Amino acid sequence: MEEAPKPIKRLSDLLSEKDKAKVAEWTKKKLNPEHETEIPPELFTIAEAVYYGGWEAFRDIKRGYIESKDPVTGRPIDVPITLEEVVMINKACDKVWYKKLCEYGNMATIANISGMSKKPDKVFNANIEKFMENVNGK
């Protein structure tokens, strides 16, 4: 049986020595706003997960597992989470985010077109109905 990963005590536990050096350099340069540096990919991945999932995402990534319940017994269990899983979840969240941006853009276009027409209510209702059919998959 595979041993569960130990909880992460510090974010730097996720980094290679090379990336730890980058973070140290980045921290020094952070004090000087004239210099921009690149964030290590692991930290960017975690930051993106926190953006989408909030404090709970940070907490779960830091400790290395997600609290869940056994579907059979209902007892609490700890499900390990890896950085690769976080990347996959972030990619899925990106797709949802971009889909929502497209929907907002379409709704704004419908509102603008309707506002410029002679019969705004009629044009809006007709276009929003078609839009909702596409969104709801009818």
C-alpha positions, 0 to 999 in steps of 0.5 A, spaced: 500 500 500 502 506 498 504 511 503 500 518 503 504 524 502 506 528 508 503 535 509 507 540 506 510 545 512 512 550 507 511 552 500 518 552 499 518 544 500 515 544 493 521 547 490 527 545 487 534 548 490 534 552 483 527 555 484 528 556 492 534 560 489 530 564 484 525 565 490 530 568 494 533 573 488 525 574 487 524 576 494 530 581 494 528 584 487 521 585 490 524 590 495 526 594 489 520 595 484 524 597 478 525 590 477 520 585 475 522 577 476 518 571 474 514 567 479 516 560 479 511 555 476 510 552 482 508 558 486 504 560 480 500 554 480 498 555 487 496 562 486 492 560 481 489 555 485 488 559 490 484 564 486 479 559 483 478 555 490 480 560 495 483 559 502 481 552 502 485 550 496 491 553 499 490 550 506 489 543 502 495 544 497 499 546 503 498 540 507 498 535 501 491 532 502 483 534 502 479 532 507 473 527 505 468 522 507 469 514 505 463 513 500 461 506 504 462 508 511 462 515 511 468 516 516 473 522 514 479 520 510 484 524 507 485 524 500 492 526 497 493 531 492 499 532 488 501 538 484 499 535 478 492 534 480 492 542 482 495 543 475 489 539 471 484 542 476 487 549 474 486 548 467 479 546 467 477 552 471 481 556 466 476 553 461 470 555 465 473 562 466 474 563 458 467 560 457 464 565 462 468 571 459 465 569 452 458 568 455 458 575 458 461 578 451 455 575 447 450 578 452 453 585 452 453 584 444 446 583 445 444 588 450 448 593 445 445 591 439 438 591 442 439 598 445 441 601 438 434 598 435 428 601 434 424 596 438 429 594 443 425 590 448 423 585 442 430 585 439 433 583 446 428 578 448 429 574 441 436 574 441 437 573 449 432 567 447 437 564 442 443 565 446 440 561 452 438 556 448 445 555 446 448 556 453 443 551 456 444 546 450 437 546 447 
